[in-house]
Amino acid sequence: MDGKKEIVKILNSMSGRYSGYEIFSDWIRCLALSIEQSTHMIRNKDWQDREQAYLDTIKRYTPEEQTQFAVMTARLIETLEDGPADVLGEIYMEAGLGSKIAGQFFTPFHLSELTAKAGLGDKIEKLKSGELRRLTVLEPSCGGGAMVIAAAKILQEEGVNYQKVMDVVAQDLDWKGVYMCYVQLSLLGISAICVQGNTLTEPYDPHRTPRSHILTTPRKAGMLI
């Protein structure tokens, strides 16, 4: 079973009242909010706002359509179990969504791998030897998280457990990109903070960035999903 193709097929079959782009965006928003809500036990205003955002989004769909969201989520998880890959970015492009929305496209994953490999340089050997214990990754324009995921894949291929060594801050101006990145890094077990905001004018600052603009992966929060 090709999970990506099945997700694209479901997106196309659901299109009608809403465009494929809207359905994809709503699915990813609901999935991201579901994961984020599970990492917080204190039901403060941010928690309540996110819960309301989830409810406002999901109620747009019938029970049958909501079931399709669950099926797409299962297929996404199954596909990521095969190893790190920018599955959501590939689905977005294969579904023909990138050509319709303001020229937004996602970098082909093989190019992300080349860039990540060049960026890692001698850090892999230092991680293997124990000279370097943590790898801090800052991604100022994360999109769906392809560059971070590519780094994880390179580390895995080199015999380094990326779940134990990577510590990521990924930021993007577009909430959809933040949600996509957050979902994939969460499911891959990567310790990460995903931030919505302009990296040039509003770079992530743990003391100043509004909590409402931050998503924390379960691994970063000390949890497993």
N, C-alpha and C positions, 0 to 999 in steps of 0.2 A: 504494500500500500504506500503510495506517495502522499505523505501528509500535506505537503505544500499544494499539490494539485487539487487535493480534496477540499482544502480551505478556499482556494480560488473558485472552485466549482460551487461551493456553498455561498460564497459572496455573490457570485453571478446569479444564482437561483433566488437569492433573497432580494435582489435589486428590483425596484418597482416603485413603491411609495418613497423609498429613499435611494439615493445613488450608492454605488459600490463604495465610493470614497466615504460617505457618511456612515455606512454600515461598518466598514473597517475601523474608522475612527471611534465609533461608539463602542464597538467590541473591545478595542484595546484600552479605551478609557475605563470601561467597567472592570476589565481584568486587572489593570494597574491599581485601581482604587480598592478592589477586593483584596489584593495582596498587601497593599499599604495599610489598610484598616486592620489586618491581622497582626501587624507588628506593633500595634499600640493598644495598651490596656486602659489608658486614661481617656475617657470620653470627653475631651475638652472641645472648644469651639472648632478647632481645625478638624477634629474627628467628625463632629456633627456636620460641618460644611461638606466634607468629602462623602459622608454617608448620604446627604441630600443630593449631591451631584450624581452619585451612583443611581439613586432612586429616580431622579429626574431623567436620566439617560435610559435606563432599562425599561421604564414604563412606556416608552415609545414603541415597544415591540410586543407582539403577541406571545403567549406562552410557548407556542410552537417555535417562534423565531428565537426566543430566549434559549430554548433547547439547542438550537443550531449554534448559538454562541458557545454553549458548553461543549458541543462536538468539536468546534474549531479549536477550543482551548485544549482539549484532549489530543488532537492531532498535532498541535504546536508542541506540547510537552513531549509526545512520542518522537517527533522529529529532532528536537534538541537533545534527546537522550542519545542520539547517534554521535554527538560531539558538538563543540562550539561552531556556530554558523549564524550568519545574519538572516535567519529564516523570515522574519517579518519584513525586512527590506526587500528580500527576493519576492515574497508574496505581493507586496505593494507594487512592485514593478511588473510582475507577471500578470497581475490582475488589470494592468493598463491604467493604474491610478496616477502614476507619476506624470504622464503626458497631459493630464487634464487640469492639474492644480498648480497654476502659477510657476511652471517650470521647475518644480521640485522633483529631484531625482536622488536615488540612493546609490552610493558608490558600489560598483561590482565587488563582490567579496574578495576575489583574487587580488585586486588592487589594494584592498585594505590589508591583506596578508603581507604583500610586498612592503608596504609602508611600515607595518608593525614590526616586521623582521628587521628592517633597517633601523628603526627607532630603538629596538631592544639592544642592539649592539653587543657589547661584552657583558651585559647584565645577566644573561642566561648563565654563563660560566660562573659568575660571582654568586648567583643563586644556588647553583649546584654545589659549589664549594662551601657554602655557608657564610662566605664573606659578606653577602647581602641577604638579609632575612625577609625584608618586605620590599615590594615594588610599588611605588606610588605612581599612579597613572592619572594625569589631568587631561581631560578631553573637553576643549572649550566650545566645540560645535558637534555634539555627539550624534545628532540624527537618530537613527535606530540603534546606535551602539556598535556599528561594524568595526571600527578601529579597536575598541576595547575587546570585543569578542575575538578579533583576529589575533590580538596579543595573547589572549587566553589559549587560543588554538596552537600558536607557535610554542608557548610554554609547555603545553601538554605533549606536543610532539617531541619536545626535548627532554621529556621525563620530569618536568617540574609541575607540581600540583598547584595550579593557578588559584584554586579556591583557598589555599593556605597563605599565598604570598601576595596576591594582588589587593591593593587598596585604591579605590577609584573615586574620583570626583568628575562627573559628567554633566555638562551644562548645555542647554540649547534654548533658543528664544521661542521655539514652537512647542507648545504643550504636547502635540501629537508625537513629535520626536522624543520628547522626554518620557512619555508613557511607553513608547515602543522600546526605548533603551532600558527603562526600568523593568519592564516585564521580562525581557530576555536576560538581563544580568541577574534578576531574581531567580529565574528558573535554572540558570547555569550555576547558581551558588556563588556568585561573585560579590565580594564585599564592596558596596558602592553607595554613594550619595548622588542622586540625580536631581538636578536643579533646573528650574525654569527661570530664565532671565537672560539679559544681554551680557555676555561675558566681558565685553569691552567697557561698558558703563556700569554694570552691576555684577562684578565677579563674585563668586561664592565667598561668603565670609560667615563662619559659624556663629558669629556674634551679632551680625547685622541682617543677614538674609532672612526674610520672613519664613517662619516654619511652614506656612501655607504653600510656599514655592519649593519645598524640599520633599523628596521621596527617599526613604531609606530601605535598601534591600534587606530581606530577612537575614542574610548572612552578616551584614553590617550590624544589624540589631541583635546578633547573637542567637538567631533562630534558624531552623531548617524548615523547608516546605517540601 
